[in-house]
Amino acid sequence: MAMTIDRTFRTWLVALTILWVVTAATVIALMRAETLRVRRVEVLNSQGKTVAVLGISPTDGGVLLLYDANGSLRAAIGLTTKGDVAIDLNDASGRPKVTLQVSDDGSVTVFGLRGQ
């Protein structure tokens, strides 16, 4: 009976050791990865609320969204439906206050300054 327990115990130890080695190798490989490919990244604050999103815009380009602790969208950087680069800055209620757009030809348009 004692030999059976010893053999079973050793078998479990070997299996756990193999599992640990495979897990450690996987973690090391992931830590050394130079590229992480995902469709969306969300950053959460200490209360679990989303405060930043890096994702895909409606035009299939990249977009960065920044939220305050209350969940209001305060800043957005991305592409317009025409393909222009845009930066939107909003007030605490999420209403747009300043928008900066740069078109493909290099012209810059600013909305929201001095009543525009």
Phi, psi and chi 1 to 4 in degrees:
 res  aa     phi    psi   chi1   chi2   chi3   chi4
   1 MET       -  -42.8 -176.3   75.6  161.3      -
   2 ALA   -63.5  -36.6      -      -      -      -
   3 MET   -66.2  -37.4  -73.0 -175.3  157.3      -
   4 THR   -65.4  -42.2  -55.7      -      -      -
   5 ILE   -65.5  -43.4  -67.3  173.6      -      -
   6 ASP   -59.9  -45.0  -91.9   -6.5      -      -
   7 ARG   -65.1  -43.4 -169.8  171.6  -63.8  155.1
   8 THR   -63.9  -43.3  -56.6      -      -      -
   9 PHE   -62.0  -44.7 -176.1   67.9      -      -
  10 ARG   -64.1  -39.2  -86.4 -172.5  -89.0  158.3
  11 THR   -61.8  -44.1  -57.8      -      -      -
  12 TRP   -63.7  -41.0  -87.0  105.2      -      -
  13 LEU   -62.3  -43.1  -78.2  178.5      -      -
  14 VAL   -64.1  -44.8  168.2      -      -      -
  15 ALA   -62.3  -44.2      -      -      -      -
  16 LEU   -65.3  -37.4  -71.7  173.8      -      -
  17 THR   -64.3  -43.9  -58.6      -      -      -
  18 ILE   -62.8  -44.3  -69.0  170.4      -      -
  19 LEU   -61.0  -41.9 -179.8   62.1      -      -
  20 TRP   -63.7  -43.3 -178.8   84.4      -      -
  21 VAL   -63.9  -43.2  168.2      -      -      -
  22 VAL   -64.7  -42.9  168.6      -      -      -
  23 THR   -62.7  -45.9  -57.9      -      -      -
  24 ALA   -61.9  -42.3      -      -      -      -
  25 ALA   -63.7  -39.5      -      -      -      -
  26 THR   -65.4  -44.4  -58.2      -      -      -
  27 VAL   -62.9  -43.2  168.3      -      -      -
  28 ILE   -62.7  -42.2  -70.2  168.9      -      -
  29 ALA   -63.6  -40.3      -      -      -      -
  30 LEU   -67.7  -36.2  -72.2  172.9      -      -
  31 MET   -68.7  -27.2  -72.3  174.9   28.7      -
  32 ARG   -91.0   -4.6  -68.8 -178.8  175.5 -144.6
  33 ALA   -62.5  134.8      -      -      -      -
  34 GLU   -90.5  -19.1  -65.9 -178.7   21.0      -
  35 THR  -131.5  131.2  -57.2      -      -      -
  36 LEU  -115.5  122.3  173.0   65.3      -      -
  37 ARG  -114.1  115.6  -66.5  176.8 -175.1 -137.5
  38 VAL  -141.9  165.7  -63.3      -      -      -
  39 ARG   -92.5  -22.2  -64.6 -165.6 -174.7  -81.3
  40 ARG  -157.1  138.5 -177.9  179.0  172.9  105.6
  41 VAL  -125.9  130.2  174.5      -      -      -
  42 GLU  -118.6  136.2  -70.1 -169.5   22.5      -
  43 VAL  -107.8  128.9  177.6      -      -      -
  44 LEU  -108.8  146.0  -52.7  178.0      -      -
  45 ASN   -86.0 -173.8   66.3   11.0      -      -
  46 SER   -65.8  -19.2   59.7      -      -      -
  47 GLN   -92.9    2.8  -72.9   77.8   40.0      -
  48 GLY    83.9    9.9      -      -      -      -
  49 LYS   -88.0  143.8  -68.4 -175.5  178.7 -178.5
  50 THR   -71.8  126.1  -60.0      -      -      -
  51 VAL  -116.8  -12.6  -66.9      -      -      -
  52 ALA  -153.2  142.2      -      -      -      -
  53 VAL  -134.0  129.6  175.3      -      -      -
  54 LEU  -114.6  116.0  179.4   59.3      -      -
  55 GLY  -153.8 -151.1      -      -      -      -
  56 ILE  -112.6  132.2  -59.1  169.4      -      -
  57 SER   -79.5  167.9   72.9      -      -      -
  58 PRO   -59.7  -22.6  -25.4   34.4      -      -
  59 THR   -90.2    9.4   59.3      -      -      -
  60 ASP    72.7   19.2 -135.1   19.2      -      -
  61 GLY  -101.0 -173.1      -      -      -      -
  62 GLY   -85.8  153.8      -      -      -      -
  63 VAL  -145.8  142.6   65.3      -      -      -
  64 LEU  -122.5  123.3  173.0   63.6      -      -
  65 LEU  -117.2  133.3  -53.5  172.6      -      -
  66 LEU  -119.9  127.4  -58.4  175.5      -      -
  67 TYR  -114.5  151.6  -63.1   87.7      -      -
  68 ASP   -86.7  179.5   63.7   18.0      -      -
  69 ALA   -64.3  -19.5      -      -      -      -
  70 ASN   -89.6   -2.0  -63.6  -41.1      -      -
  71 GLY    92.0    5.1      -      -      -      -
  72 SER   -81.2  135.6  -67.9      -      -      -
  73 LEU   -71.4  117.1  178.3   62.2      -      -
  74 ARG  -103.4  -30.2  -62.3  -58.7  -58.2  -90.2
  75 ALA  -150.2  144.9      -      -      -      -
  76 ALA  -141.9  137.0      -      -      -      -
  77 ILE  -127.4  125.1  -58.7  172.4      -      -
  78 GLY  -175.2 -156.1      -      -      -      -
  79 LEU  -115.2  141.0  -59.1  174.0      -      -
  80 THR   -78.0  174.4   67.5      -      -      -
  81 THR   -66.0  -19.5   54.9      -      -      -
  82 LYS   -87.3   -6.0  -65.4  178.9 -178.3  178.2
  83 GLY    93.1    4.4      -      -      -      -
  84 ASP   -75.8  151.9  -63.0  -21.1      -      -
  85 VAL   -81.7  136.5  177.4      -      -      -
  86 ALA  -136.9  143.9      -      -      -      -
  87 ILE  -124.1  121.0  -61.1  173.2      -      -
  88 ASP  -110.4  131.5  -64.4  -34.0      -      -
  89 LEU  -118.7  124.8  -56.5  174.8      -      -
  90 ASN  -114.8  159.8  -56.2  -26.4      -      -
  91 ASP   -81.2 -176.2   64.8   13.9      -      -
  92 ALA   -64.3  -21.4      -      -      -      -
  93 SER   -90.8    0.6   64.7      -      -      -
  94 GLY    89.9    3.1      -      -      -      -
  95 ARG   -78.0  135.4  -71.9 -171.9  -55.7 -102.7
  96 PRO   -61.4  135.4  -18.8   28.9      -      -
  97 LYS  -118.0  -43.0  -69.7  -61.1  176.3 -176.9
  98 VAL  -138.1  132.9  176.1      -      -      -
  99 THR  -128.2  131.0  -62.8      -      -      -
 100 LEU  -117.3  124.3  173.8   71.7      -      -
 101 GLN  -125.2  139.5  -70.0 -175.9    2.4      -
 102 VAL  -122.6  120.6  179.6      -      -      -
 103 SER   -86.0  173.3   65.4      -      -      -
 104 ASP   -60.9  -31.0  -74.2  -17.0      -      -
 105 ASP   -81.9   -1.1   66.2    6.7      -      -
 106 GLY    95.5   -4.7      -      -      -      -
 107 SER   -72.0  145.0   61.5      -      -      -
 108 VAL  -114.2  133.3  176.5      -      -      -
 109 THR  -123.4  133.4  -53.4      -      -      -
 110 VAL  -121.6  127.0  179.3      -      -      -
 111 PHE  -113.7  145.3  -58.9   97.3      -      -
 112 GLY    99.4  -10.7      -      -      -      -
 113 LEU   -90.6  132.2  -67.5  178.9      -      -
 114 ARG    52.7   44.7  -63.6 -170.8 -169.8  126.5
 115 GLY    80.8    5.9      -      -      -      -
 116 GLN   -72.2      -  -68.8 -178.4   -6.9      -
